[in-house]
Amino acid sequence: MNDIVGLSILGILCIFQSIERYVYQKDMTNKLNDAIKAVMSRNINEYIAATNIPKSIQDSKKENEEIDLSESDDETFDKALKRM
């Protein structure tokens, strides 16, 4: 009985340690990537440009330009034309 309890506790500890190692590895990889970008940049402006995602990429992900005109009415069509 004591062997089963001890083995189950050991198994749970191994699972938690594996999860902690995974999270630690992801954090260290992100920090290493930031450090590489900082070393490669000549000044702070290049570093900021390297670490930030351009706004045009963010905007293109948010807005879907395709409109199904076969199921829409005249108002939807007019709004689509005004956006262009």
C-alpha positions as CSV (number, residue, x, y, z in Angstrom):
1,M,0.0,0.0,0.0
2,N,2.8,2.4,0.9
3,D,4.6,1.5,-2.3
4,I,1.7,2.5,-4.4
5,V,1.2,5.8,-2.6
6,G,4.9,6.6,-2.9
7,L,5.0,5.7,-6.6
8,S,1.9,7.8,-7.4
9,I,3.4,10.8,-5.5
10,L,6.7,10.3,-7.4
11,G,4.8,10.2,-10.7
12,I,2.9,13.3,-9.9
13,L,6.1,15.1,-9.0
14,C,7.7,14.0,-12.4
15,I,4.7,15.3,-14.3
16,F,4.8,18.7,-12.5
17,Q,8.6,19.0,-13.1
18,S,8.1,18.2,-16.8
19,I,5.5,21.0,-17.0
20,E,7.8,23.4,-15.2
21,R,10.8,22.5,-17.5
22,Y,8.6,23.1,-20.6
23,V,7.5,26.6,-19.3
24,Y,11.1,27.5,-18.3
25,Q,12.4,26.4,-21.8
26,K,9.8,28.6,-23.5
27,D,10.6,31.6,-21.3
28,M,14.4,31.2,-21.9
29,T,13.9,30.8,-25.6
30,N,11.9,34.1,-25.7
31,K,14.6,35.9,-23.6
32,L,17.4,34.5,-25.9
33,N,15.6,35.7,-29.0
34,D,15.2,39.2,-27.4
35,A,18.9,39.2,-26.5
36,I,19.9,38.3,-30.0
37,K,17.7,41.1,-31.5
38,A,19.3,43.5,-29.0
39,V,22.8,42.6,-30.0
40,M,22.0,42.7,-33.7
41,S,20.4,46.2,-33.4
42,R,22.6,49.3,-33.7
43,N,20.3,51.5,-31.6
44,I,17.1,51.4,-29.6
45,N,15.0,52.3,-32.6
46,E,16.1,49.2,-34.6
47,Y,15.5,47.1,-31.5
48,I,12.0,48.4,-31.1
49,A,11.3,47.8,-34.8
50,A,12.7,44.3,-34.5
51,T,10.6,43.3,-31.5
52,N,7.3,45.0,-32.5
53,I,4.9,43.5,-35.1
54,P,4.1,46.1,-37.8
55,K,0.6,47.6,-37.6
56,S,-0.2,46.7,-41.1
57,I,0.2,43.0,-40.4
58,Q,-2.0,43.3,-37.3
59,D,-4.7,45.2,-39.2
60,S,-4.7,42.7,-42.0
61,K,-5.3,39.9,-39.5
62,K,-8.3,41.6,-37.9
63,E,-10.1,42.7,-41.1
64,N,-11.5,40.3,-43.5
65,E,-12.2,42.0,-46.9
66,E,-14.2,39.3,-48.5
67,I,-17.9,39.8,-48.6
68,D,-20.4,37.3,-49.9
69,L,-22.4,39.5,-52.3
70,S,-24.7,36.7,-53.4
71,E,-26.5,36.7,-50.0
72,S,-26.2,40.5,-49.2
73,D,-28.5,43.3,-49.9
74,D,-27.8,46.7,-51.6
75,E,-26.8,48.4,-48.3
76,T,-24.0,45.9,-47.6
77,F,-22.8,46.4,-51.2
78,D,-22.8,50.2,-50.8
79,K,-20.9,49.9,-47.5
80,A,-18.3,47.7,-49.1
81,L,-17.8,50.2,-51.9
82,K,-17.4,53.1,-49.4
83,R,-14.7,51.2,-47.5
84,M,-12.6,50.8,-50.7
